[in-house]
Structure formats: C-alpha cells, structure tokens
C-alpha cells in the first residue's frame, strides 16, 4: 500500500460520509480547479464542520464493524 492509496480511500470515505468535493479537496491538500477556484472559498469553520461530520461517520463505521466482529467471535466460541 502506498500513500496515494490511503488518500484515495480517505477521499472515497469522505464522499460516502457526505462531504462535498470542495471540502474533500481542501482537507486533502488538493487545489481547487476550474471555476471552483474562483467561486468556492471554504473557510476554517466550514472545513472544521466537514471534518467533524467525517469523524462522526468514521466513528459509526468503526463501531458497526467492531460490533460485527464481536458477534462473529462470540458465535465461533459457542460453536466449538
């Protein structure tokens, strides 16, 4: 796995979390392109809100995955 793969995964997860393209690009250090560079100006507050939304989404994904793993382990123990 290389750094680019991690950035791609994070950007995809941000999309899944509902973070708009301008905020995804700014958070990941990509420059805004085309008309976005002229008309969009995410500020620190809106970037913080976008990261908070992503963090909440990611925490839920991790909790759901953890609950699933715990159930599988418990079921495996009962079956042995």
N, C-alpha and C positions, 0 to 999 in steps of 0.2 A: 504494500500500500504506500502510496506517495502523498505528499501534501495536497496535490491537486485533487486527488480522490476524496480527501477529507473535506475540502472546500465544496466540492460538488455535492457531497452528501449533506453537508450543513445547509447549503443553498436550497436543495430539494426539500429538506425538512422544514425550512423556513416557509417555503411555498405551501407545504402541507399544513403548516400552522396558521396560514392566512396572512403572512407578512407580505406587503406589496413589494413590487420589483425595485422601486427606488430605494426603499429602506434595506432590502436584502443586499443590493449592490453597495450601498454606503457602508453598511456594517462589515461587509467582507472586503472592503477596500477597493472595490471596482469604481472607476469613474463613470459618471452618468454620460450617456451618449446621445447624440442627435438632439431632438427637441427637448428631451428630458433635462439636458444640461442647462437649457435656457429657462424652463418653466417650473422645474421642481427644485425646491430648496428645503430638504429635510433639516429640521433644527435639532439641537441636542435633546430637547424634551420629546419630540416625536420619535427619535432614534431610541431613547430610553424606553418609551412605551412599546415600541416594536420588540425590543429585546426582552422586556417583561412578558409580553404575550408569547414570544417564542419559548422563554424559560418555563412558563406555566404549561404550555403544550408539551414540551420535552419532559417535564416532571411527570405529567399524566401518562405519557407513553412509557416511561421507565417504570412507573407504579403498576401499570397494566401488565407489562412484561414480567415484572417481578412476581405479581400475583399468579400469573400463568405458570411460571417456573415452580413456585412453591406448591401449587396444586399437583403438578406432574410428579414432583419429588415425593409428596405425601402419598399419592396413588401408587407409585412404584414401591414404596415401603410396605404398604398394605398388601400388595400382591406377592411379596416374597416371603 
